[in-house]
Amino acid sequence: MDFTKIKKMPIDAHTHRFEEVTYQVDHLNVKALMMTPYQSVDRIAVYLRGGKGQVGRVRAARLMQFADAHTLVVGPYYRGNNGSEGKDEFYRGDLNDVTQLIRLLHHQYPNAHVHMIGFSRGGLQGLLTFQDLPVDSYIIWGGVSDIHLMYEERVDLRGMLRRMVGHPKKDIDAYNKRDALKNIDAHSPPILIIHGGKDWQVGIHQAYDLEEKLEAKGTYYETFYQFNEGHVPRPPAMKETLNKVRQWIENIENHKRKNC
């Protein structure tokens, strides 16, 4: 189990090397951007991008937000995007692009902690996959938690959703297959919910709905709401959010060490 191709990227970083890696999923060559520390890999952060195509594409600056001297950060492009073969299926085959990448990295670094971070569209991408993977926690940031709610609130995206998924009343099975909460329970890895109160792209009611459902299932979660921020926090609020993410990760790892 290994990457089929590794391409060095011309990105200057003193602590990490940047590479575009290719791996096989369902007989497709799928790509991801990865930054690997020159020192030992003690942690893996998997960033699940939002958007589609060039909108929300994986960028080095985004990955660097989650890096430190011992953290490998990787962001899968998903099939059909940025040179990856296949067609973006919007929460179906592209889920395998996430699971295969994490299992590959876990095989290479079996002792490293693994945390998933799903932003926007990536929120549901993570919710549909994280409970079946060797991960320590999942962070959903400004994320879609329910595709039905996405259809209701994003009138501008309904055409795209009808093309890629179908109509929620006519294609019930397609929407039910994208229901993440049916597979999450009290034994699922802990979840941190991050959301802005002025997020008009993914409304905060998606976070509230997720919180209510996790509470009912007994799943451990925490919330971090910034009520004056939008989909992407402004610089001071962004700093607060990243500090919260780092503290969450450290707390989860410390708790795991104490209970080993």
C-alpha positions as CSV (number, residue, x, y, z in Angstrom):
1,M,0.0,0.0,0.0
2,D,1.7,3.1,-1.2
3,F,1.5,6.2,-3.5
4,T,1.8,5.4,-7.2
5,K,3.4,8.8,-7.9
6,I,5.0,11.6,-5.9
7,K,5.6,15.0,-7.5
8,K,7.6,17.6,-5.6
9,M,5.9,20.9,-5.5
10,P,7.7,24.3,-5.8
11,I,6.5,25.6,-2.4
12,D,9.0,27.0,0.0
13,A,8.7,25.7,3.6
14,H,11.5,25.3,6.1
15,T,9.9,22.5,8.2
16,H,8.0,20.5,5.5
17,R,8.3,19.3,2.0
18,F,5.3,19.8,-0.3
19,E,4.3,17.0,-2.7
20,E,1.4,16.2,-5.0
21,V,0.7,12.5,-4.4
22,T,-1.2,10.1,-6.6
23,Y,-2.9,6.9,-5.3
24,Q,-5.3,4.4,-6.7
25,V,-9.0,4.2,-5.7
26,D,-11.5,2.1,-7.5
27,H,-9.0,1.8,-10.4
28,L,-8.7,5.6,-10.7
29,N,-5.7,7.7,-10.1
30,V,-6.6,10.3,-7.5
31,K,-4.4,13.1,-6.3
32,A,-3.8,15.0,-3.1
33,L,-1.6,17.8,-1.8
34,M,0.6,16.7,1.1
35,M,3.1,18.5,3.4
36,T,5.3,16.1,5.3
37,P,7.5,17.3,8.2
38,Y,11.3,16.7,7.9
39,Q,11.1,15.5,11.5
40,S,9.1,12.5,12.7
41,V,5.4,12.3,11.9
42,D,3.5,12.2,15.2
43,R,0.2,13.5,13.9
44,I,-1.7,13.4,10.6
45,A,-4.3,16.1,9.8
46,V,-6.6,15.4,6.9
47,Y,-8.2,18.5,5.4
48,L,-11.4,17.8,3.5
49,R,-12.0,20.7,1.1
50,G,-15.2,22.4,0.3
51,G,-16.6,23.4,-3.1
52,K,-16.3,21.7,-6.4
53,G,-13.8,22.0,-9.2
54,Q,-11.7,25.2,-8.8
55,V,-14.0,26.6,-6.1
56,G,-12.6,25.6,-2.7
57,R,-9.6,23.8,-4.2
58,V,-6.9,22.5,-1.9
59,R,-4.2,25.2,-1.3
60,A,-0.9,25.1,0.4
61,A,-1.8,28.1,2.6
62,R,-4.8,26.3,4.0
63,L,-2.9,23.1,4.8
64,M,-0.2,25.2,6.6
65,Q,-2.8,26.5,9.1
66,F,-2.9,23.0,10.7
67,A,0.9,22.2,10.5
68,D,3.6,22.0,13.1
69,A,7.0,20.4,13.2
70,H,5.7,16.9,13.7
71,T,2.3,17.1,11.8
72,L,1.7,15.8,8.3
73,V,-1.1,17.6,6.6
74,V,-2.9,16.3,3.5
75,G,-5.8,17.4,1.4
76,P,-7.4,15.1,-1.1
77,Y,-8.6,16.7,-4.3
78,Y,-11.4,14.2,-4.8
79,R,-12.0,12.3,-8.1
80,G,-12.8,14.5,-11.1
81,N,-11.0,17.5,-9.6
82,N,-7.6,19.1,-10.3
83,G,-6.2,16.3,-12.4
84,S,-7.7,13.4,-10.5
85,E,-9.4,10.8,-12.8
86,G,-13.1,10.0,-12.7
87,K,-16.1,12.1,-12.0
88,D,-17.1,13.9,-8.9
89,E,-20.0,12.1,-7.4
90,F,-20.7,14.5,-4.6
91,Y,-20.7,12.2,-1.5
92,R,-20.6,8.7,-3.2
93,G,-17.5,7.4,-4.9
94,D,-15.4,10.4,-3.7
95,L,-15.9,9.1,-0.2
96,N,-13.5,6.3,-1.1
97,D,-10.9,8.9,-2.0
98,V,-10.9,9.9,1.6
99,T,-11.0,6.5,3.2
100,Q,-8.3,5.0,1.0
101,L,-5.9,8.0,1.6
102,I,-6.3,7.8,5.4
103,R,-5.8,4.0,5.4
104,L,-2.7,4.4,3.3
105,L,-1.2,7.0,5.6
106,H,-2.2,5.0,8.7
107,H,-0.3,2.0,7.2
108,Q,2.8,4.2,6.7
109,Y,2.6,5.9,10.1
110,P,0.7,3.5,12.4
111,N,1.6,5.3,15.6
112,A,0.6,8.8,14.5
113,H,-2.6,10.4,15.8
114,V,-5.1,11.1,13.0
115,H,-7.6,14.0,12.9
116,M,-10.0,14.9,10.1
117,I,-11.1,18.5,9.4
118,G,-14.1,19.0,7.1
119,F,-14.8,22.4,5.7
120,S,-18.0,23.4,4.0
121,R,-18.9,20.6,1.5
122,G,-16.1,18.7,3.3
123,G,-18.2,18.7,6.5
124,L,-20.6,15.9,5.2
125,Q,-17.6,14.3,3.4
126,G,-16.1,13.7,6.9
127,L,-19.3,12.8,8.7
128,L,-19.9,10.0,6.1
129,T,-16.5,8.5,6.6
130,F,-14.8,9.3,9.9
131,Q,-16.5,6.7,12.1
132,D,-15.2,3.8,10.1
133,L,-11.5,5.0,10.0
134,P,-8.6,4.9,12.5
135,V,-9.1,8.5,13.5
136,D,-8.9,10.2,16.9
137,S,-11.3,13.0,16.2
138,Y,-13.3,14.9,13.6
139,I,-13.6,18.7,13.3
140,I,-16.5,20.0,11.2
141,W,-15.9,23.7,10.3
142,G,-18.6,25.7,8.6
143,G,-19.7,22.3,7.3
144,V,-22.7,20.8,5.6
145,S,-24.2,18.2,8.0
146,D,-27.4,17.4,6.1
147,I,-27.8,17.5,2.3
148,H,-31.6,18.1,2.6
149,L,-30.8,21.3,4.5
150,M,-28.3,22.2,1.9
151,Y,-30.9,21.8,-0.8
152,E,-33.4,24.0,1.1
153,E,-31.1,26.9,1.9
154,R,-28.9,27.1,-1.2
155,V,-31.4,27.9,-4.0
156,D,-28.5,28.8,-6.2
157,L,-27.1,25.2,-5.9
158,R,-30.3,23.3,-6.5
159,G,-29.6,22.9,-10.2
160,M,-26.2,21.3,-9.4
161,L,-27.7,19.1,-6.7
162,R,-30.4,17.9,-9.1
163,R,-27.8,17.0,-11.7
164,M,-25.4,15.3,-9.3
165,V,-27.7,13.8,-6.7
166,G,-31.3,14.2,-7.9
167,H,-34.4,15.8,-6.5
168,P,-34.9,15.2,-2.7
169,K,-38.6,14.1,-3.3
170,K,-38.0,12.1,-6.5
171,D,-34.6,10.5,-5.6
172,I,-35.2,9.6,-2.0
173,D,-32.7,6.8,-2.0
174,A,-29.9,9.0,-3.3
175,Y,-30.4,11.4,-0.4
176,N,-30.8,8.7,2.2
177,K,-27.5,7.3,1.2
178,R,-25.9,10.6,2.0
179,D,-27.4,10.6,5.5
180,A,-24.4,10.5,7.8
181,L,-26.2,10.5,11.2
182,K,-27.6,7.0,10.8
183,N,-24.1,5.5,11.2
184,I,-22.9,7.7,14.1
185,D,-23.4,6.6,17.7
186,A,-22.0,7.0,21.2
187,H,-18.9,5.1,20.2
188,S,-18.0,7.3,17.3
189,P,-14.8,9.5,17.6
190,P,-15.4,12.9,19.3
191,I,-16.5,15.8,17.2
192,L,-15.8,19.5,17.3
193,I,-18.4,21.7,15.6
194,I,-17.1,25.1,14.4
195,H,-19.5,27.6,12.8
196,G,-20.0,31.3,12.2
197,G,-23.3,33.0,13.1
198,K,-23.3,35.1,9.9
199,D,-22.4,32.2,7.6
200,W,-24.7,32.6,4.6
201,Q,-23.1,29.8,2.5
202,V,-23.8,27.1,5.1
203,G,-26.2,28.4,7.7
204,I,-25.5,27.9,11.4
205,H,-28.7,25.9,11.7
206,Q,-26.8,23.0,10.1
207,A,-24.5,23.1,13.1
208,Y,-27.5,23.4,15.5
209,D,-29.2,20.4,13.8
210,L,-26.0,18.3,14.0
211,E,-25.6,19.3,17.7
212,E,-29.1,18.2,18.5
213,K,-28.7,14.8,16.7
214,L,-25.4,14.1,18.4
215,E,-26.8,14.9,21.8
216,A,-29.6,12.4,21.2
217,K,-27.2,9.7,20.2
218,G,-24.9,10.3,23.1
219,T,-21.9,11.1,20.9
220,Y,-19.2,13.2,22.5
221,Y,-18.9,16.7,20.9
222,E,-18.0,20.3,21.6
223,T,-19.0,23.5,19.9
224,F,-17.2,26.7,19.0
225,Y,-19.5,29.3,17.6
226,Q,-18.4,32.8,16.5
227,F,-21.7,34.6,16.1
228,N,-20.2,37.7,14.3
229,E,-18.3,35.7,11.7
230,G,-19.2,34.4,8.2
231,H,-18.2,31.3,6.3
232,V,-14.5,32.1,6.6
233,P,-13.6,34.0,9.8
234,R,-11.8,37.4,9.7
235,P,-8.1,37.4,10.7
236,P,-8.5,37.9,14.5
237,A,-11.4,35.3,14.6
238,M,-9.4,33.0,12.4
239,K,-6.6,33.0,14.9
240,E,-9.0,32.2,17.7
241,T,-10.4,29.3,15.7
242,L,-7.1,27.8,14.9
243,N,-6.1,28.1,18.5
244,K,-9.3,26.2,19.4
245,V,-8.5,23.5,16.9
246,R,-5.0,23.0,18.2
247,Q,-6.2,22.9,21.8
248,W,-8.9,20.4,20.9
249,I,-6.4,18.2,19.2
250,E,-4.0,18.3,22.1
251,N,-6.8,17.6,24.6
252,I,-8.0,14.6,22.6
253,E,-4.5,13.2,22.3
254,N,-3.7,13.7,26.0
255,H,-6.9,12.0,27.0
256,K,-6.1,9.0,24.7
257,R,-2.6,8.7,26.3
258,K,-4.0,8.7,29.8
259,N,-6.5,6.0,28.9
260,C,-4.1,3.7,27.0
